[in-house]
Every structure is written in C-alpha cells, then in structure tokens.
Amino acid sequence: MLVSAAHGDKVTPTPVLDQFLTGLAAPDADGAFAVQTAVACADRAATSRDPETYYRDIEAHRADDPLFGPLTRTVTPCTFWPVAPAEPPVEVHNDVPLLMVGDTGDPAAVYERRLAANRDLRGSRPVTLRGAFRHTVYAGLFAPRNQCVDDAVDDCLRTGVLPSADITCRK
C-alpha cells in the first residue's frame, strides 16, 4: 500500500495502518514516545554521532529498503543522547521457549541480529519470511498475509509448543 502511494497511486489505508499513521502524526500528549525514546537511548551503547554514517547506511540499503530504510536508519535522538547507559548490556543465554517471527529485510529488527538472538536464546525457534522488507509479518497487520507464517504462529499459540525445526516461508 505504501509503495503504491509512493508511486502516486490513490490508496485507502487499512484501519490498522490508518490508526498507526495517525498516531505518528499526533502530538505526544501522554509522553509515550518521549518515554520510549529515553528508554531506548539509555539502553543502547553509544551510537555514531556522525550524521554521514547514517546517510551512508541509508544509501547502502536504498535499493532493498527504499521506504522504511531512510526512516529507520537515520539519525535519531539517541545519536546525540547526553547520558551513557547506566549499566552494561544484559547478555542472555538461556533456553526459554520463544518463537521469533520476522523477515529477512526488516529495517527495525534486522535479520542478522535476530539470528544472533536466536543463537543466544537456545530454546528459541525462528519463523522467517524470505524476501519481505517490512517490520510486521504476522496476521497481515501492515502487509499482505502470509499463510505459512500465520500457520506457524497460530499453531504455536494454539498448542503452546514451538515448531520442531526452524521455519522459512517465501513471500
């Protein structure tokens, strides 16, 4: 839908997308975004303070991530956050059952980082949608539904049991 709009086509957002976009444009009346920013910036190690670093990253990924890439790879408040994290990052190495759902082109939950988290969380099982470039892949919230992803997640939610093997779905 956003690709069509970017090409100048008239589109009507789904109710979920409309609510999401309205929220992005609304003032932060309750402070939720401000708090989220403070938590995210205080939790992460120092980020580059060189704006050119972000521009190079955007350009390097422009072909495969033309819409959300520039939004998610750009300078953020964390770039110039004045306070270092209060404690070192937590290292998690355990066997807690966790279903990790995402795609290979997610601009916010980067695929390589999800693979690293999967290695650290030995009890986790990934469900990966190959060839998609979006942040949400389950239940068609912001993009077309994918039956393979939906079936894997729905089965885990119904049974409480993780798949016996990693699942890779195709777009």
N, C-alpha and C positions, 0 to 999 in steps of 0.2 A: 504494500500500500504506500509506504513512504518512498519507495523507488519510483512508483507511478507518479506520485505528487512531485517528486524532484524533476521528473521529465515534463512537468506541466499539465499532466492529466488531472481532471477533476476527480477527487476521491471522497468517500464518506467514511470517516474513521469508525471502527467498531466501538461499542460503548466503553470497553475497557481501555482502548487506545485513547479515546476522547477524554476519559477521566484522567489518564496518565498525562497527556499533553496539557490539559487544563491545569493540573497540579504543578507542572513545570513552569507554567507562565504565571501562576498565582503568587502573591506575596507570601513570605514565610511567616504568616501571622502567629502560628503557635511555636515557632522556633525549632521545628523538627529538622529542617535542613541544616540550620546552624549547629545543632547538637550533633547531627550525623557527621558534619564536616569536622567538628572538634574531635570526635571520637576517632574518625578515620585518620586524621592528620597526626593525632597524638599516638596512635597505634603503629604507625609505619616508620621505618627508619628513614633517614634523610633522603629526600628526593633531589634531583638535579635542580639547581637554581638558574640554570642557563636556558632561556627560552628557545634557543636554537636547537637544543636537544629534543624538545617536544616537536618542533617543526620537522626535523629530520625523521623522527619516528612516524609522524603523520604521512610524510611523503613516501617513506619506505613501505607503508601499508595502504596507500591510497587505492591501488588497483584492486586489492582483495577486500577492502573495507571502506568503500567510498562515503557512506553516510554517517555511520556511528563512529568510525575511526577518528575523524577530526574532533569529535566531541569528547571521546573518552581518552584520547592520547594527548590532549592538550594540557597547557598549564592549568593547574588547579590551585585552590587556596593552600594546599599542602606544599606547593613549590616554595613558598616564602613563609611557611609556618614558623613562628618565632620560638617555639619550645620543642626541645628534643623529647622523644618518648621517655616516659617515667621509668620504664623497665625494659629489659631486653625482650625481643620477640619470644613468644612461647613456642617451644618445639613439641609437637605432638607426635608420638609414636605409640600407637596402641592398636587394639583390634576391635574397636567399636563398630558394629554394623552400620554402614552408611551407603546409601545409593547416591552416587554423584551423577547428575544429569546435565549435559551441556553439548555444545557443538564445537567443531574444530576451528571456527572463526569468531568465537565470542570476543568482542572487544573489551569486555569488562572482566570476565572470568576466563583469562587466557588459557588456552588448551594445555600448553606446556606446564603451566603452574598447577592446573587440575591434575595432570599426570603425576607431578611431584607430590601433591597432597595425597593422591591415591596410593603412592608407594609408602608414604609415612603412616597412613591410616590403613593398616594391614587388613582390617576387616571390611574395607570398603569395596564397592563394585561399581565401575563406571558404565554408564549408558551414554554413548557418544553418537551424535548426529553428524556425519561427514558431509562437508560441502555447504554448510549453512553459515551465515555470518550474522548472527543475532544473539541476543542475550537470553531470551526465553524460548525453550523448545518444547515444553510440555503443555498439553491441553490447548494449544492454539491461542494462547493469551495475546501475543503480539505478532504472530505469524501463522502461516497455514499449519494445520495439524499434521503430525507425522504418526501414522498408525503404529509403526514399530516402537517409537519412543513411548507413546501413550500406553501401549500394551505392556511394555516392560515396567513402567512406573505403576500403572493400575494394578498389575499382578502383585507387585511388592507391597503396595498399600493394602490390597485385599488380604494377602496371606501373612504379611509381616516377615517374609523370607526373601533374602537377596537372591538374585539370579546365581546360578552355579558357575557362570563364566561371564567375562566382560561381554557387553553387547554393543555392537556397532551397527548403526542404522544408516541408510542412504537417504539423501534429500530427495 
